[in-house]
Amino acid sequence: MKNEQINNEEQKALSDNDNAFSNSLFKASKEKSKEQNKSTNKEKPQDKKNNEYLFDSDKKKKTKNPLKKVKYKNTRVRKPKEFSFGKHKVKKTFLDDTTIKRPVRYGGDIYYELRDETYMKFVQVYPKDIMSRNNNEQILDMGVVMNMLKQYGKDNKLISLNMPIDTETQRTHLIKKLDKTSNDVHRHFLEEKIEKLAFLEQSSRMERSFLAMLFGENLQQIQYHVELFTRSMINGFPIKKMTFEEEKKILYKFHNLNEEIK
């Protein structure tokens, strides 16, 4: 019995020693872990960032370059703006608008040089009153024109100068101004304008004249075209050459359609 009690006491003592040793080891491991946590917490976050950016070129910390040039503000003195008038624009003249460059005299006649270095000539065509002619005469005249188109076959243009002119709107406007004005001088000029417009409208309906514009690449060619055109039209519509003064009036008429050629 005594031996059994002794063995039990020894076993209890050994178990107590084992528990104490294990507790001491557990405490020691706990203390070590706490110390490690404290050391990691004491480390600065900047050190971690620097360690992260060592091998990452995209995430490297951007630092200012001390050698970079300093930019200074522009301190230039601005001069006060001086008042100046706008540039004078020259108005277009007849020579700027028209395709005619200059008149040229060749073989006793005057031709017009165009901007594309070709030439042009005016000739007058005598008109006929077709309404007063019988059927046979009308057919004959149409045959002459058809013959001209077959023989000539070049660039040409027929122009009638007495296109119907309607001056009613202009006359009504001037009449209203005449009723409102009491100045004798103004009334005199307004009456003259009204009479001129009325006469122009009547005369344009009574008279009719035709022109032919002929073209050529050089002076010799335009001269030959004029002779060919006159030969082809001589049986029905005679051709008349115009003077330089008459041609100038026609050019004026082209750019002033409401004016009368005197």
C-alpha positions, 0 to 999 in steps of 0.5 A, spaced: 500 500 500 505 504 501 509 503 495 502 505 491 501 511 494 509 513 493 508 512 486 502 516 485 505 522 489 511 521 484 506 521 478 503 527 480 509 531 481 512 529 474 505 531 471 506 538 475 513 539 472 511 538 465 505 542 466 509 548 469 514 547 463 509 547 458 506 553 460 513 557 461 514 555 453 508 557 451 509 564 455 516 565 452 513 564 445 507 569 446 512 574 448 517 573 442 511 574 438 509 580 441 516 583 441 516 581 433 509 585 432 512 591 436 518 591 432 514 591 425 509 596 428 515 601 429 517 600 422 515 607 418 510 606 412 515 610 408 520 605 408 515 600 406 514 604 400 521 605 398 522 598 399 516 596 394 519 602 389 526 599 389 524 594 383 518 597 380 520 603 375 513 605 374 511 606 381 518 610 383 517 616 387 517 622 383 522 627 385 523 635 383 529 636 379 533 641 382 537 643 375 531 644 372 530 651 369 526 656 372 521 659 367 520 667 368 513 670 366 513 674 360 514 682 362 514 685 355 511 692 355 505 692 350 505 698 346 498 702 346 494 700 339 494 706 335 488 708 331 488 707 323 483 707 318 482 700 314 485 699 307 482 702 301 479 697 297 479 699 289 472 698 286 471 693 280 471 697 273 469 695 267 476 692 265 475 687 271 468 685 270 469 684 262 472 678 258 475 683 253 482 685 254 484 690 249 482 692 242 487 691 236 487 693 229 488 688 224 487 689 216 483 696 217 478 693 222 478 693 229 478 686 233 478 685 241 483 681 244 480 676 250 483 674 256 484 667 254 488 670 248 483 669 243 479 674 239 472 677 237 469 681 232 462 684 232 458 685 226 451 687 225 445 683 221 440 687 218 433 684 220 427 683 217 419 683 218 417 676 218 410 677 220 409 681 213 412 676 209 409 670 205 410 663 207 415 662 201 419 668 203 419 665 210 422 659 208 427 662 203 430 666 209 430 660 214 434 656 208 439 662 208 440 661 216 440 653 215 445 654 210 449 659 214 450 654 220 452 648 215 457 653 212 460 656 218 460 651 223 464 655 228 463 659 234 458 664 234 453 668 238 447 672 235 444 677 240 438 682 239 439 688 243 432 691 244 429 686 249 422 688 252 424 693 257 419 694 263 420 700 267 413 701 270 416 699 277 421 705 277 416 710 274 411 708 280 417 709 285 419 716 282 412 718 281 411 717 289 417 721 290 415 727 285 408 727 289 412 728 296 417 733 294 416 740 294 423 743 291 422 745 284 429 743 282 428 736 285 421 736 281 424 738 275 430 732 275 424 727 277 420 729 271 426 728 266 427 721 269 420 719 268 419 721 261 426 718 259 423 711 262 417 712 258 420 713 252 425 708 253 420 703 254 416 705 247 422 705 243 425 698 245 418 695 243 418 699 236 425 697 234 429 691 233 436 690 231 441 684 231 448 683 232 453 677 231 459 675 235 464 671 231 470 668 235 477 666 233 484 663 235 488 668 232 487 675 228 488 671 221 483 666 223 478 671 226 478 675 219 477 669 215 471 667 219 468 674 218 468 673 211 465 666 211 460 669 215 458 675 210 458 670 204 453 665 207 448 670 210 448 675 204 442 672 200 437 673 206 440 677 211 446 682 209 452 684 214 454 690 216 461 692 219 460 697 225 465 703 227 469 703 233 464 708 236 458 704 235 462 698 238 463 702 244 456 704 245 454 696 244 459 694 250 456 700 254 449 697 252 451 690 255 453 693 262 447 698 262 441 694 259 436 699 261 440 705 257 438 707 250 443 707 245 443 714 241 
